[in-house]
């Protein structure tokens, strides 16, 4: 580990890759890794890119990264793919759409599976973004899985969230109303070569009827990520939002929200291990299922309730 950390501090990408693998596969070792970076003060600006499957998130991520690299920025990209509920695997095909930048010296791209984690991201995303910050990346881009109305955990991890839409999806605002639409800092209608002006008008009309407590009215961009059209304007919108967050001191609030989210996630993970490791054995779950299949399906609530009714938790320092 000490050798890995030393190489990491010398900007060795192989060391970065190996540390990411350790954190992804053995999350309990995160504290062992991050204790080496406690005196580092580097900060990255974190951008989230989300939207439904097929809207061009990966291509857009590649186009934005290319422009940032051209301007001298270093970029860390995290691409999350959904895990199969049957095989448990994931395709991890984002690199295929970013071949022109994947070997750039100032870029590091990591694809990872969601591993069943809800909210459109992976449990390891926060930790990987911390590693990117320690590595000195100027910008971190997090691309979520294909997200619908309820997958908006990216709001808790990114400072600017780009919601990507495309022409041809019918009533886009109705399709994605609430949740994911409400978290956007910037709207982007991608694949503008297919049209999309009506979608942009719908979004503008929705924004006209909305009150923004933060003082930021999300802009609406139109891009063709394949040809690079509109990417400069979209990046300018990102910098404008960054400036707004800094001047209004909302960036600090975003950072507080980010750490609060991780603390709660860590607590839930620990409690889940305690419950399933000590309080509810697999055999007991099978007994409850057997009771339900034998005609007691309405008793499962009582059975679980009674199991926990008289339990007292005691925290012991071992």
N, C-alpha and C positions, 0 to 999 in steps of 0.2 A: 504493500500500500504506500509506504513512504517513497519508494522509487517512482510509482505512478504519479503521486502528488508532485514530486520534484519535476518530472517531465511535463506534467500539466502546466505548472507555473512557468515553464519555458516554452509554452505555446505548442506543445506536441499534440497534434490532433488524434493520434492513435491512443494516447493516454486519456484524452477527453472521451473518445469512443468507449474505451474499456470502463471508465468510471460511470458513464451512462448505463452501460450494460449491468454493472453491479447494482446501481440504484434501481434499475427497472426490475431486476430479478430478485434482489434482496433488499427491499426498501428499509428494513430495520437497520441496515448499515449506513444509512444517510448521515447520522450524527457522527460516525467514525470518519466520514469523508469531510464533512463541512466544518469540523473543528479546526481544520488546517487553514481555513479562509476567514477566520473571525475578524482579522484586522484589515481585510480588504474592503474598500469603500466603493468599488466600481458599480455603476448602475446602468442598466440597459432600458431602452424604451420598448415596451412590450405591446405588440399589435396582434389582435386576434382576427382571423378570417373565417367566417362561418356562412352557412347557407345550405340549401337542399342539395341532394346528390345531383351531379351532372351540370351544375351551374358554372363550372370552370375554376373552382377554388385553387387547384394545384397549378394550373397554367397561370392564373393571376398571381399566385404567390411567387412563381418563378419570374414573372415579368417585373413585379415590384422589387424583388431581390436583385435582379440584374441592374435596374436603375440605381438602387442604393449602392451597389458595388461600384458602379461607374462613377458615382459621386465620392468615392473614397471611404464609404462606411463598411464596417465589418458586420456580418449578418449571421445569426443563428436561427435555423428553421426547425420547427418541430411539426411533423405531419402525422396526424392520428388517423388510422384506418380502423373500421369496425372489425371486431373478431367474429368469426363464424360461431353461431350458437350450437353448431353440431360438431365441427372439427376442432374449434377453438383457435384455428389459425387465422391469419390475415394476409392479404395480397401484398400490402406495402409497396404499391406501384407508383408512388409519387415521384420517385427519382427518375422514372421513365420520362416524365414530362419536364424534368429540369436538368437534362443531360448537359445543356450548354453552360450551366453554372455550377454543377455539383462538384467539380474539381477546382473551383476558384480558390486561391489561397486565403481569401478573406471571408469565406463562407463555410459553414458546417451544417449539414443537413442530416437530420435523424428522423426516420420513419418508425413508428411504433404502433402496436395494436392497442385497442381500447381495453382488451382483456375483460370485457363485461362491465367496465365502469360506466356509469350513467352520466348524462349531461353533455355528451358529445366530445368528451376528452378522455384522457387516460390518467390513472392515479399518479403516474410518474411525471406528468407534465410540469408541475410546480418545481419539483426537484431538478429536472433537466434545465429549466429556465434559470434556476439559481446557479447551476454549473456554467451555463453560457455567460451569465453575468460575471462570475469569478474568472472566466476565461478572457473577459474584456470585450465582449460583443457590444457594438453600439446599438443594434436593433435586434430584438428577438421576435420572430413571427411564428405564431401558433395557428396551424390550420386544423380545424376540427373535422370530425367525421361528417358525413352528409347529415345535416341537422334539420329537424322539423320544428313544430311550434313550441316544444317544451325543453329542447336541449340548449340551455343558455348558461351553463356553468362557465363558459369562456368569459362571461362578464366579471367573474370573480378573480380572473387571472390576468386579464389584459387591461391596459390603460386606454387603448383605442380599439373599438370593435367595428370591423367592416362587415356588413351584411350584404352578401352577393345574391343578386336576383338575375333572372334572364327572361327574354321575351318568350311567349308561347306557353306560359304556365297558367293561362286563364287569369282569373281574378287573384292576382298575387297577394294583395293585402288581405283578402278574405282567407286565402289558403294558409297564410302564415301570421294571422292576427294574434295579438297578445304575445307575451313571452319573448320570443326571439326578435320580433320586430321592435319591441320597446327597448332593447339593450343596445341598439346600433348607435355608434358615434358618427358613422359615415355609411351611406347607402351607395351601393355600386350596381348599376345595371350592366352586366357583362354581355358579351356577344352582340354588341350594338349593330354589327353588320346584318343582323336578323331583324332589326327594328328596335323596339323597346321604349320609344318616346312615350307611349301610353302608360307604361309601367312607371316611368319617371314622373309623369303628371299625377298618377294615382298617389305616389309617395309624397309629392309636394302638397297635394290636397290634404293628405292625412296630417302632414306636419303643420299645415296652416291652422288646423283645429286642435293643436296640441300646445300645452303650456310647458315651458322648459325651465325648471327650477334652477338648473345649473347655469343658465344663460347661454348655453350652446345649442344652436339649432342645427341639427345634422344636415350637412350638404348632400346633394345627390350627384354622383358622378356617372358617366357612361363610358364604358371601355370595350375594347376588343383586345383581349389579352394575347391572343395568338399573334396579332400584328403590332402590338405595343401601343395601339391608339388609346389616348385618354389616360395613360399610366402616369404621366407627369402631373396632370391635374389631380389625380387621386392621391399621389404622394404629397402634393402641396396641401391637400385637405388633412392628411395625417399630421404634417408639421404644424398646421394651423390649430388643430385640436390639441397637440402637445403644448403649444404656446398658451392656449386658453387654460389648460389644466395647471400649468406652472404659474401663470399670472393670478388665477383665482384660488390658488393653493388647494385645488381639488386633486392634484397629483398625489399629495400626501395622504388624502382620504382614500384614494385608489389603492395606495400601497398598504394602508391599514386594513382595508377590506380584503386584500389579497392574502395577508398573513392571518387574518381572522378566519378566512375560509380554510387555510391549511391547518391551523390549530384544531378547528372543529373536525376536519377530516381525519387527522391523526387520532383524536380522542375517539371518534366513532370506530376507527379500525381497531384500537386497543380494546374497547368495550366489546366489540363483536368477537374478538378472539377469546375474551374471558367468558362470554356467554356460551359460545359454541365449544369452547375447550373444557369448561368446568361445570356449567349449569344445565346445558341441554345437549346430551349425548346423542349420537346418531341412532343408537338403539331406542332411545325415548321418542325420537321423531318417528321412527318406524312404528312404534307402539301406538302413537297418536293417529298415524295414517291408517293402521289396521283397524282401530276403533271406528274411524270415519267410514271405511269401506264396509264394515260390518253393520252399518246402519246408524252410526252415531255421528254423522257428518256435522250435525248442528251442535255437537258437544265440543268440537275442537277449540272453540273460544274459551269455554270453561276449563278445559284441560290445561291449556297454556296459562290462563289467568291463575288457576290454582297452583300451577308449578312455581310461579313467581310471587304469589301473594305474600308469603311469609318469609321471603329471603331478605336477609340483612347484609348489605355490603360492608366489608371492612377492608380498609387499605392498610397493608402491612409492608413495611420496608424490610426487605430481605437482605 
